[in-house]
Amino acid sequence: MDYIIRCTHRIWEEKNAGFCATHYAPDCVMHTLAGPSVGIEKVIQGTVSTLASYADRAVVGEDVIWSEDAPGLYLSSHRITSHGTHLGDDSFGGDASMVMSGVTTIADCLVRANLIVEEWLVRDNLLAVQQMGREPTAARRSRMRSIRPRARCAHWSQLSPTRISVPRPQRRRPRWKSVGRRIDVASAAATGSAV
């Protein structure tokens, strides 16, 4: 738990995007609402871009849960609340709005040998767009135009699929048996007979 909180603090609060290189694997996979990306360079680029747009961003890591699935292999999930002023232009928020916004993010990490090898990141972008006074559909169109058409689908060829085998549930027969007659509860109550 301390590893994730400290890492989040150093990257975001201390504005140290280079710190990503020591905590993320070189070939890490990042899953975001914009689609997956592969490689530490993309992680650092996304961090620098966000810091440029929200230079005063304050990030608070909260409610970390984690488990050790195997020796040296950890899964963590934590909620992040961030507040910042939209000071720089970006493809999502558009032109700098100078509006303070606060959003919640959920970050799930797979950590192997003290390096984040895969991360799933979900952020409440709708709330951020609404707080900036933008219309959500226009923000989505602006974001989609900023992504090159071939890049929208190219990430699928870079990822190796993971197959998960889930056993099918067995069909269960009900434990009750029909008694062969239908009981009208209202008429039984009216006549005083036992049901």
C-alpha positions in Angstrom: 0.0 0.0 0.0 2.8 2.4 0.9 4.5 1.7 -2.4 1.5 2.9 -4.5 0.8 6.0 -2.3 4.4 7.0 -2.3 4.8 6.5 -6.1 1.6 8.5 -6.7 2.8 11.3 -4.5 6.2 11.6 -6.1 4.9 11.6 -9.6 2.0 13.9 -9.2 2.6 16.0 -6.1 6.3 16.5 -6.6 5.7 16.8 -10.4 8.4 14.3 -11.2 7.3 12.5 -14.4 10.8 11.0 -14.7 10.0 9.0 -11.6 7.7 6.9 -13.8 10.9 5.3 -15.4 11.9 3.8 -12.0 8.4 2.5 -11.1 7.0 1.3 -14.5 8.4 -1.6 -16.6 9.9 -0.5 -19.9 7.1 -2.5 -21.8 4.3 -1.7 -19.4 0.7 -1.8 -20.7 -1.6 1.1 -19.8 -5.3 0.8 -20.3 -7.2 4.1 -20.3 -10.5 5.4 -21.7 -8.5 6.5 -24.7 -7.4 3.0 -25.4 -4.4 0.9 -24.4 -0.8 2.0 -24.9 2.4 0.1 -24.5 5.8 1.4 -23.2 7.2 3.7 -20.6 7.6 6.5 -23.1 3.8 6.7 -23.4 3.3 6.7 -19.6 5.8 9.6 -19.2 4.3 11.5 -22.2 0.8 11.2 -20.7 2.0 12.3 -17.3 3.9 15.4 -18.7 0.8 16.3 -20.9 -1.5 16.2 -17.8 0.9 18.2 -15.7 1.2 20.8 -18.5 -2.6 21.1 -18.6 -3.1 21.1 -14.8 0.1 22.5 -13.4 -1.4 23.1 -9.9 -2.9 19.6 -9.8 -3.2 18.1 -6.3 -3.6 14.3 -6.2 -4.7 12.5 -3.1 -4.3 8.7 -3.2 -7.0 7.1 -1.1 -8.4 3.7 -0.1 -5.7 1.3 -1.4 -6.4 -2.4 -1.5 -3.9 -4.9 -2.5 -3.1 -8.6 -2.6 0.0 -10.7 -3.2 -1.1 -13.3 -5.8 2.3 -15.0 -5.9 5.7 -14.2 -4.4 6.7 -10.8 -5.9 3.4 -10.4 -7.8 1.0 -7.8 -6.4 -2.4 -6.4 -7.5 -3.4 -3.1 -6.2 -6.5 -0.9 -6.6 -6.8 2.7 -5.3 -9.0 5.6 -5.6 -7.5 9.0 -6.4 -9.1 12.3 -6.0 -7.5 15.1 -7.9 -8.2 18.9 -8.0 -6.6 21.3 -10.4 -7.1 24.3 -12.6 -7.3 23.8 -16.4 -4.3 26.0 -17.2 -3.1 24.5 -20.5 -4.7 23.5 -23.7 -5.3 19.8 -24.3 -7.3 17.6 -26.7 -9.9 16.7 -24.1 -10.6 19.9 -22.3 -9.9 22.1 -25.3 -8.5 25.6 -24.8 -7.3 26.5 -21.3 -10.5 27.3 -19.4 -8.9 28.5 -16.1 -11.6 26.6 -14.3 -10.9 24.5 -11.2 -12.1 20.9 -11.4 -12.1 17.9 -9.2 -12.4 14.3 -10.4 -12.1 10.8 -9.1 -9.9 8.2 -10.7 -9.6 4.5 -10.1 -6.1 3.0 -10.8 -5.6 -0.8 -10.7 -2.0 -2.0 -11.0 -0.2 -5.2 -11.6 3.2 -5.0 -9.9 6.0 -7.5 -10.5 9.4 -7.2 -8.9 8.5 -3.6 -7.7 7.7 -2.4 -11.3 4.2 -1.7 -12.5 3.8 -3.9 -15.6 0.1 -3.2 -16.3 -2.3 -0.5 -15.2 -6.0 0.1 -15.7 -7.0 3.7 -15.3 -10.6 5.0 -15.2 -11.3 8.7 -14.7 -14.5 10.6 -14.5 -13.9 12.6 -17.7 -17.6 13.5 -18.0 -17.5 15.4 -14.7 -14.2 17.1 -15.7 -15.7 18.3 -19.1 -18.9 19.5 -17.4 -16.9 21.4 -14.8 -15.1 23.2 -17.6 -18.4 24.3 -19.1 -18.0 22.2 -22.2 -20.6 20.2 -24.0 -19.7 16.5 -23.6 -20.5 15.5 -27.3 -18.3 18.4 -28.6 -15.5 17.3 -26.2 -15.7 13.7 -27.5 -15.6 14.9 -31.1 -12.6 17.1 -30.3 -10.8 14.2 -28.6 -11.5 11.8 -31.5 -10.1 14.3 -34.0 -6.9 14.5 -32.0 -6.3 10.8 -32.4 -5.0 9.7 -35.8 -7.5 7.3 -37.4 -5.1 4.4 -37.8 -3.9 4.9 -34.2 -7.4 4.3 -32.9 -7.2 0.6 -33.8 -3.4 0.0 -34.0 -3.0 -0.7 -30.3 -4.9 -4.0 -30.6 -2.0 -5.5 -32.6 0.5 -4.5 -29.9 -1.2 -6.4 -27.1 -1.1 -10.1 -26.5 -4.5 -11.4 -25.5 -5.0 -13.0 -22.2 -7.4 -16.0 -22.1 -9.3 -16.5 -18.9 -11.0 -19.9 -18.4 -14.1 -19.6 -16.3 -16.0 -22.8 -15.6 -19.7 -22.8 -16.6 -22.1 -23.0 -13.8 -23.9 -26.3 -13.5 -27.6 -26.2 -14.0 -29.3 -26.7 -10.7 -32.6 -28.3 -10.3 -34.9 -26.7 -7.8 -35.1 -28.5 -4.4 -38.8 -28.0 -4.1 -41.4 -30.3 -5.6 -44.8 -29.5 -6.9 -47.7 -30.9 -4.8 -49.9 -31.1 -7.8 -52.5 -28.6 -6.8 -52.8 -24.8 -6.8 -53.8 -23.0 -3.7 -55.7 -19.8 -3.8 -54.4 -18.1 -0.6 -57.2 -15.4 -0.6 -60.1 -18.0 -0.6 -58.3 -20.2 1.9 -57.9 -17.3 4.3 -61.6 -16.4 3.8 -62.8 -19.8 4.6 -60.4 -20.3 7.4 -58.8 -23.5 6.0 -55.2 -24.2 6.4 -52.9 -23.6 3.5 
